[in-house]
Amino acid sequence: MPIRQLPDLLISQIAAGEVVERPASVLKEVMENSLDAGATRIDVQLEEGGVRLLRISDDGCGIPKDELPLALARHATSKIATLDDLEGVASYGFRGEALASIASVARVTLSSRSADASHAWRLNAGHGGGKIEPAAGTRGTVLEVADLYFNTPARRKFLKTEATEYGHCVDVFQRMALARPDVSFTLSHNGNVRQRLMATSPEQRLKDVLGPDFAGQTRAVDETAGPLRLSGLAALPAYSRATRDAQFFYVNGRFVRDKVLAHAAREAYADILHGSRHPAYVLFLELDPRGVDVNVHPAKTEVRFRDSRGIHQFVFHVLQRALAAPVQAAAESASERASRNFPPPTYAPPLQYQGNLAVAEPAARAYLDFARSAFSDAQAASATAYATPDSTPDYAAAALPHSRHAPPIIPPLGYAVAQLHGVYVLAQNEAGMVIVDMHAAHERILYERLKNVLDAGTPPSQPLLVPALIHASEGEIACATEHTATLQKLGFELAAAGPQELIVRAVPTLLAQGDVPALIRTLLADLREQPASRVIDARRNELLATMACHGAVRANRSLTVPEMNALLRDMEATERADQCNHGRPTWTQLSMKDLDRLFLRGQ
């Protein structure tokens, strides 16, 4: 066939194949135009999932009568005029293709009234344009898109069910609503209002769209470095999802799916979220528009950064710092929320201290022993302020304040009052009650300390008073022999003691109280899965997580009150202490309001 010029309608229909994938694509393009027009209210009406009708109305600046035909023409736009405009574009739209593409595959009616017009004007778009007629309407624009793909039935066959198409429209609606909390949005489907979002604060809009569960399980993010700023909320691992449906990343207000940003976020969560779970977040990256190219994908959902490595490192480190914030942040937030509604509670010491301070002296000694064996030297040293045997009454007054003493500053996680079934520590703080999973919490503490000591060099080893003999298979013995240098870097000293025995002479000091045989077997199993050259670098944290899990206090181990307080203080001083190494929460807070609700107090 000879080369020929394609007709305009066919060109627009080809472009529609890239821009108008489904009703949700139409909704996105039109809502972006409304926001570019300065709208403070956007109403969306759908019928049959948007296939039969999409009607989007706004109160933006409107389109003058003479420009209505241009609004539906190909490559006609008010957003840019030169290449410099394109390189620094800050608006959502700029190509001038969307409305023309939509009008080529649907029946489109465009009504608009500009600020200086006495009434609105309506354009019924046909294949070659339509007639402009007077219409009623307030300032703003109304676009109706009916019978999508009525003239391209082959494309219409690829659309899914009404429920599926409506679901995609809801996704687009929510993404736009999250980006602009200052704008009111309404969504109706088949005559029923499904969502009504009033203009509000960013925090409230997050709650309205994603629910209070998300908002209550997040860390605030807000850091600036030169021209870069990252803000928003990053959910804790306890709110992780099976899919990526709760990942919202915006670049200069535009929702994007970018591999650089997604990888940076995934790496920031790598140390606290394991397995097949996906993190949740709503993050806004702001930068000079000239530092990002938004003209690389027809749907404008992909971008290209001039300095992708710098952007990656910035996002990664900001998120990592936010997620690694000590436990005080969350506990103090709970305390602040409670203090707005309830006065600080009056603390009473646990039963074993009431009228019998002699019991505190052996407990204080046990506390010091536990702190020295299971926690850092610095923590053990600071413990003397609470648990010096020579001043036991002072310990009881300071660590467990009650009505006979002026209440001191209460730590974020409060003070332990009991242990439940050898698994959970119950504590009382200013907000109410704290429940701690003692194994998960201690596991995180050990893990972070193992990383720190390994970063500083080889972890200090503690020789075993009686070397441990472990029954081992030939494969395990061969693995231990092959990885002797790696094991020494981790703080272990072991060797073959016979055809089916390993002798362990030293272990890392932090793990001396753990289950040594189980730890060695699990560690050797991990080492056998990877080449020796990659063990320390590529899988270092996985190995340290295994070591911490086996070194942490086990369930059903009875702890004294001082031991439980030692655990709480170390949690407050440890990064990422909100989650264990597997992404499970280590503690939760029940405020006085929560407890009152459980027991119907005040109702």
Summary of the structure (lengths in Angstrom):
residues: 603
radius of gyration: 31.4
end to end distance: 82.1
largest distance: 103.3
contacts: 1925
relative contact order: 0.08
helix: 42%
strand: 22%
